[in-house]
Amino acid sequence: MKVLKFGGTSVGTVASLINVKNIVDSLEEPAVVVVSALGGLTDRLIATAKAASQGDMSFRTSMLEMSRRHYDIIDELVPADRREAVTETVSALLSQLEDIYTGLALIKDLPEKALNQIVSFGERMSSVIVANILENAEHKDSLEFMKTEKWFNRDIAARQLTDSLIKESFALPLSRTVVTGGFISRDKDSGEITNLGRGGSDYTAALIAAALDAGSLEIWTDVDGFMTADPRIIPDAIVTDRMSFIESMELCTFGAKVIYPPTIYPVFHKNIPIKILNTHNPSAPGTLITDSSAGLSENVRGVSSVKNTAMVSVTGSLAANVAEINSRSFNAMARNGISIFLVAQPKNDVAFSIALAQSDVERAADILREEFAPELQSGSVVDVAVENNLSIIAVVRESIKEIKGLGARLVNTLQRDGITVKAISDGASETTIAFVTAVEDTDNSLRLIHAACYGS
């Protein structure tokens, strides 16, 4: 049994939905199919909510357009004998959605609980429609088995409860293909509708695959697989046919948007292979992700980047004590729910730097100033400084240190082209060498590094 996930671009149009139907109906055995909302709909739901909460009555026009989009797909693709029932179900959901928008227009406010409920309608409608487009499928409401709990004021999957409910909801072996919505969930205590964040449909699919010990997880999207770089920046980037879980996690962490990064963890621990495939080009072989890098090419697996990055640097003699400053900094960030992209070595040897999202940097700096307050007073820490408008360029391959001198060679490549490397992380990771540059140098840095790695 396999789990297939289709993203918004895969379920966005009549043409793409015909591809989905052909892919699923051709399977040799029943599967679990996880779908996102129609392409672009989540953004539209949010924008309409904001308009309604400001008293902008154009939300009604937006509602009409969203309704027509769903009805047109139903009319075009759902068989005649199911069409009336599907239309009634979707109409009821659209009516609930419009009632919520009307309420927001009256109170002129947009509570988080209301927004969570609003964005859930995309998957609730798309999953019903897709289930009825397929030849022999049934629908299950993911709100019944996907449960979340609070962690640092964020909604995260309540793994133990969710695993148990998934096993109860999907009796194996499956007699029919089952379609469900990704992304959406309920709080395990309050029962309020929540969600797993952007990319949460991938994560839903991974949790289902792990709980059911699926043979594989297929992520169907709009690219032929993981590529050696973003083809919009580097047109001669090529598809990587195989990579390890660790390599895919690193590439996604550092900006590759093929998979939502948390997706990989549940299936990695169960050693369930992931296949990245293109709904619009289903004959393409895609990328296979497994637990092993054995037999893979000696070249790097890919080059990716993260913009909107900043760096906090702690300078002073304490920075020479790497173990202490590293431990205290990481623990301080973890206690406050801040994620660190990487620890970097700047040019100054008596400095310790962490790179993180620019949105977190000022809070991170304040936390570190508090953590190292005694050292700031004694003088063993001279300053905690912030630098904004940066990017991280990451080069990924397991056992990357086996490529001797790669980090120094790439630094020289960038510097010869006039690009300042503000910091480098070359040593802590067995899988990634990363460089911190100014954000305006991102694309050129990617081109230079990709050419140096792949000889193009």
N, C-alpha and C positions, 0 to 999 in steps of 0.2 A: 504494500500500500504506500502511496506517495501523497504528499501535500503540495499543491500548486497555489502560488499566490500571483494574482494579476493586479498590477497597479493602475492608477488612474488613467494613464495614457493607453492602457490595454483595454479599458472598458469605457473609453470616452466617446466613441462614435459607433455608428452602425457597422462600418467596415471593420473596425478593430474587434467589435463584439462577435462578428461572424468568424473572425480568426480564433477568438477564444472558444467559441462553440466547436469549431472544427478540431482544435487541439484537444479539448476535453472529451468530446464524443468519440475520438479515435483511440482513447486509452483502452488498454486490454482489460483493466479491472477498475472497479470504483475507486474514487479518490476523494480527498477533502480539498475543496477549492475555496480559497480566501480571496475576497475582492475588496478593493478600495472604492471610494465614491467615484462617480463619473469624473473624468479629468477636469481639473480646475474648479470643481464644485465646492470643495471645502473653502477655498479662498473666497468664492462668491457668497457662500453662507455667512462667512465672517464679515465681509464687507457690507452685506445687507443688514446684518445685526447692528453694526456700528451706525449705519444710516438711520435705521429705525430708532435706535436709542437716542439719536439727536433730534428726533421728531421729524425726520425727512420722510415724507409719505411716498417717495419713489420706491420704497421697499415693496410696495404692491406691484409695481411694474416688474421689479426683479423677481418677485414670486411667480408672476405669470410666465416669465421667460424660463425660469427653472422648471416650472410645472410642464410647460410645453416640451422642453427637452426630454423629460422622462416619458411623457405620453407618446412622443414621436417614436422613441425607441421601442416602447411597448407595442405600438401599432405596427411597426416595421418587422419586429423579430419574434414576438411572443406568439405561439400558435393560437389560432382562433378559439379553440376550445378552452384555453386558459386565460385568454386576454381579459375577459370581463372581471374575473376574480383578482387578477394582478392589478388591474386598473383601480379596483375598489380599495385594495390594500394600500397602494401608493397614494391614492386620493386622500385616504384617511390620514396618512402620515403628513402629507402636504397641508392638510387642514390644521393639524396640530401645530405644524411649523408656523403657519400664518398667524394662528392665535398667539403664539409666543412673540412674534414680531409686533403684533398689534399691542400687546402688553408693554413691550419695551418702548414703543412710541408714546404710550400714555405716561409711563413713569420717567421717561427720559434718562434711563440708566441701563447699564449692561453688566449685571452681576456675573461673576465667573461661572456660577452654577447654571445660569441661563445659557451662556455661551457654550458650555460643555454639552448641554442638551441639544442646542441648535446644530452643532457640527456633527452630532451623531446621526442626523437624518440622512446624510449622504450615503453612508454604508448601509443603513437600514433599508433604504430604497434600492440601491444598486444590487444588494445581495438577493433580494426578492426577485428582481427582474432577471438577473443572471440565472438563478435556479430554475426559472421557468422558460428560459431560452434553450437550456440544455435538453438533450433528448430524454434522459432518465435520471433526474436529480431531485433532491429534496432540500428544503431550506431549514437551517437552524439559526436561532437568534443568538449571536455571540454575547449579548448582554446577560444571558443566562449562565454563562460559564467563565467569562473573562472577568476576574475580580482584581481590584486594586486596593492598596493601602497607602497611607501617608508616610512620606519620608522626606524630612526637611521641607515640608509644605509642598512636596511634589507627589503626584500620583504615580506609583510604581506597581508592577504586577505583584499580587499576593501569590507567590509561586506555588506553595504547597496546596492551598485551597484551589487555585486555578487548575493545577495538574489533576487533582482529584475530580473536579467537576467536568473537565474535558473527558476523562476516562469514562465517567458516567454517561456523558452526552453522546459519545460516539462508540456504539457497540461494535466490536470487531469480531469477525470480518464484516466489512461494510457490504450491505446488500445493494445499495445505490450510492451514487456520488452525492456528497453533501456540500452545499454551498453556504458560506457564512461570511459575515462582514468583518473586516479587520479594524484595527485602530480603536474601536469603542469598547467600553467596559462599564462596570458598576463598582462603587465603593463597597467593600465587603461588610462594612459596619452600617453605613447609613442607607445603602441601596441607591444613592444618587448616581446619575450617569456621569462617568468620567471618560478619559481617553488616555491612550498610551503615547501621545505626542506624535509629531510629524515622523513618518516612517513607521508608525505603530502597526500598520498592516503587515509589514515584513515580520515584525516581532510576534504578532498574533500567530502567524503561520509557523514560525519557529517553535513557539510554545506548544502548539498543537502537534507538530511533528515530533517534538521531544517526548511529550506525554504519551503519545500513541506508538512510540518506537517505530516511526515510519522508515521506509527503506530509503527515501530521499526527500529533499525539499527543493522544489523548483521555483525560482523567482523569475516570473515572466515580466519583462519590462520593454523599453523602447530602444535598447542598445544590444549589440551582438554578444556582449559579455564584458568582463573587466578588460580595459584597454591599458596599454602601457602609459598613457597620459590622456588628458582631456582632449578629444579630437577637435573641439572648437578652437583650441589654442595651438595644438600640434596636429595638423591634418594627416601626417604620415604615421600617427600612432596606430598600433596594431592590437588585435585581440590577443590576450594571454589565455592559452587554452587550458592551462592547469595552474593551480596554486594551492598553498596550504591554508588552513584556517587562520593560522597566526599571521600570514602575509595579508590575507583579505581583511582581517581585523585592523592591521596597521594602516593599510591603504584607506579604509573607510574612516578610521579615526582622523587621518590627515587629509580629508577632503574628498576622496572618491565617493560619488553619490550613487553608486550602484546598489548598495545595500545599506540599510539603517544599521549602524554598528552593533547595538545590543542584540540584533537578530542572530548573530553568529554564536553567541555563548551557549544557549540551550542545546543546539544541535552539535556543537563542538564537544560538549561533555558526553553526548550520547554517540559520538562518532557517526553522525548521519550526514552523508554528502550533500552539498548544495550545488545546484546547477543554475547558472545565470543564462537565461534564454530570451530571445527577442520575439515578442508576439507578432510583430509586423514582418518578421523574417524567420519563421519557425524552422526552416531547414538549416539555418546556421548552427554549427556545432556548439557554440556557447563556451562558457568557462566552467570547468569542474573544480570544486573546492573540496579537498579532503583533509585528513589528519596528517598527511605525510608530504614532505618535500622531496622524498627520495625519487630519483629519476627525472626531476625537473631540470630545465636548462640552467646553465651556470650564470646566465645573465640576470640582471635585476628584474624583479617582477613588475615594477611600475614606479612612476614618479607622480606625486600628487601635492596639493597645496591647500593651506588653510589661510584665508584672509581674515580680516576683522580680529587680528591677534594683537596682543600687547605683551610687554615683558616687565617684570618686577625684578630689580637687581638689588641684592644686599651686599654692600661693600664694607670692607674692613678686615682686620686680621682674623676674625672668627670665620670668615668665608673659607679660610684655608683648612678648617676642620670640616671636611666634606660630610662625614657621617653624621655629626651632630646637627649641622645646619640643614642637611637634607631631611633628616628624620623630623625635626621640629617644624620645618616648613610644611612638609606633606601632612603631618598630623593636624596642624593648624588649619590648613585648607580643608581637610576631610571633615573636621568638626563643624565647619561652616558650609558644607555642601558645595564647595568650589572645586571644579575639575581642573587639573593641570595637564596641559598638552605634553610638555617635556621640560626637563632640566637642561639648561644650556650653559656652555662655557663661553663667556664673553672674552674679549681681548685682554681685559684686566684679570690677572690671575688671582687677585684678592677680591673677587666678586663671585657671587652665586646668583644665578638667574633662573626664574621660572617663566615659561611662556604659557599664556592662557587666553581665554576669550576676552576681547577688549571690554565687553560689558561687565566683566567681573573684576577688572584690574584695580580700580580705585578701592573697592572693598577689600581685595586681597592685600593691597599695600597697607591699608589701615590695620588689618589683622596681623600682618608681619611686624608692623611698628609696635603693636601691643605685645606680640610674642617676644620680640627682642628688645623690649624697653630697658631691661637692666643693662644689656650690652650697649645700647645707644647711650645710656648714661655714663657707662664706664669708658666708652671710646673704642671697644673692640668691634663694634659696628658703627661705621661712620655715617651711613645713609641708607635709606630704603627708597629707591628711585623708580619712577614709572616711565616707560617709553611706549607711545601709542603708534597706531598706523603701521603695523608690521604684518608680515606673512611668514608662514613656515613652509618650507619646501622639503618634502620627505622623499627619500629614495629607499625602496623596500625590497628586501630579499632575506629569507632565512639564512643564517650564518654569513651575513654580509661582510663580516670581518675577514672572511677568506679571500675577498677581493682586495688584496693588499694595496694600501695607499690610496684607496678610492676617495676617502674624505678629503685628504690634502689635494688630490688631483682636481676634485670638483670645486674646491675653494679657489684654487688657482684659475680654473676656467671662468668662474664668476668674476674674480678680481681683474683678470685680463680684459674683461669687457666693461670695466668701470663700475661693477656692482659691489657695494660694500656688504660684506658678511658680518652682521652685527654679533652673531653668536652661532656656535655649532654644537650639536649633540652627537658625538661620535665616540661611543665607548660604553654607555650605560645599556644600550639595547643591542641584542644579538641580531635584530631584524631590520633596524632602521638607522640611517644616517639622516639627520635633519639640519637645515640651515635656517637662520632667521635673517630676513632681509626687509627692506622698506617695501611697503605694499605696492608702490608704483613700479617696483622691479619684479613683481611676481611672474608675469607672463614671460618676460625675457629670460628670467632665471630658469623657468620650466623648460623653455626651448633649448637653452644652452646645456642644461643637465641631461635632458633627454637625448640630445645629439651626442653628448660625451659618453652616455651609457650604451646607446644603441648604434653609434656610428653613422647617424643620419644628419 
